[in-house]
Amino acid sequence: MEALEALGYEVFQEEGYWVGEKRRGGLLLRVYLSPQGDVRLLKRRLLLEEAEERSLGGFSGTWARRRWEEADFFTVAPLEALPGLLLAWEALDAGEAAP
């Protein structure tokens, strides 16, 4: 998991998977790794966020709405291929050609 940390990902375990997470503004990048070598790359981009004070059932509170765009990529890859795979995934988001 050192490879994920070296690329700026926070690493933790979740439901039997290793998970790496990186946030950049309204963009969330996640990578899920199974013990069998399954890799899932996920991007969630915040498109819209709005909030306002409202009343619901006689209670005042804040109503919030968010719209997200989500993209996934699934593959099976060895751990040593992970840094290149993640750099290509991040480059796609930046509008660059994937290496």
C-alpha positions in Angstrom: 0.0 0.0 0.0 3.1 2.2 0.1 2.6 2.8 -3.7 -0.8 4.4 -3.0 0.5 6.5 -0.2 3.4 7.7 -2.4 0.8 8.9 -4.9 -0.9 10.9 -2.2 -3.7 8.5 -1.4 -5.0 7.9 2.2 -5.1 4.1 2.7 -7.5 2.1 4.9 -9.3 -1.2 5.0 -13.0 -1.6 4.3 -15.0 -4.8 4.0 -12.0 -7.0 3.1 -10.6 -4.5 0.6 -7.7 -2.1 0.7 -9.0 1.3 -0.2 -7.0 4.4 -1.3 -8.7 7.7 -1.4 -7.6 11.1 -2.7 -9.6 14.4 -2.8 -9.0 17.3 -5.1 -11.6 20.1 -4.7 -14.9 18.6 -5.8 -13.2 15.4 -7.1 -13.0 12.2 -5.2 -10.6 9.5 -6.5 -10.9 6.0 -4.9 -9.1 2.7 -5.6 -10.4 -0.6 -4.2 -8.0 -3.6 -4.1 -9.1 -7.1 -3.3 -6.7 -9.8 -2.1 -7.2 -11.6 -5.4 -5.9 -8.7 -7.4 -9.3 -7.2 -8.5 -9.0 -3.4 -9.0 -11.8 -0.9 -9.1 -11.1 2.7 -9.8 -13.8 5.2 -9.0 -14.2 9.0 -9.6 -16.9 11.1 -8.2 -17.1 14.7 -9.3 -19.4 17.2 -7.5 -21.4 19.0 -10.2 -23.8 21.0 -8.1 -24.2 21.7 -4.4 -26.9 24.0 -3.0 -28.3 24.5 0.5 -31.0 26.6 2.1 -32.9 26.9 5.3 -36.3 25.1 5.2 -38.9 23.6 7.5 -39.8 19.9 7.6 -42.5 18.6 9.8 -42.4 21.7 12.0 -38.6 21.5 12.4 -36.3 24.2 11.0 -33.1 22.9 9.3 -30.9 23.1 6.4 -31.9 21.4 3.2 -29.0 20.4 0.9 -28.9 18.9 -2.6 -25.8 17.6 -4.4 -25.4 16.1 -7.9 -22.5 13.9 -8.6 -21.0 12.4 -11.7 -19.5 9.0 -11.3 -17.1 6.9 -13.4 -15.6 3.4 -12.8 -12.9 1.2 -14.3 -12.6 -2.5 -13.4 -9.6 -4.7 -14.1 -7.3 -7.4 -12.6 -3.8 -6.2 -12.2 -0.7 -7.0 -10.1 0.3 -4.6 -7.4 3.4 -3.4 -9.2 1.2 -2.2 -12.1 -0.9 0.0 -9.8 1.1 3.2 -9.9 1.0 3.4 -13.7 -2.7 2.5 -13.7 -3.5 5.2 -11.2 -1.5 7.9 -13.0 -3.3 7.0 -16.3 -6.7 7.2 -14.5 -5.8 10.6 -13.0 -4.5 11.9 -16.4 -7.9 11.1 -18.0 -9.5 13.5 -15.5 -7.0 16.2 -16.3 -7.9 16.0 -20.0 -4.5 14.5 -20.9 -3.9 11.4 -23.1 -3.6 8.3 -21.0 -0.1 6.9 -20.9 
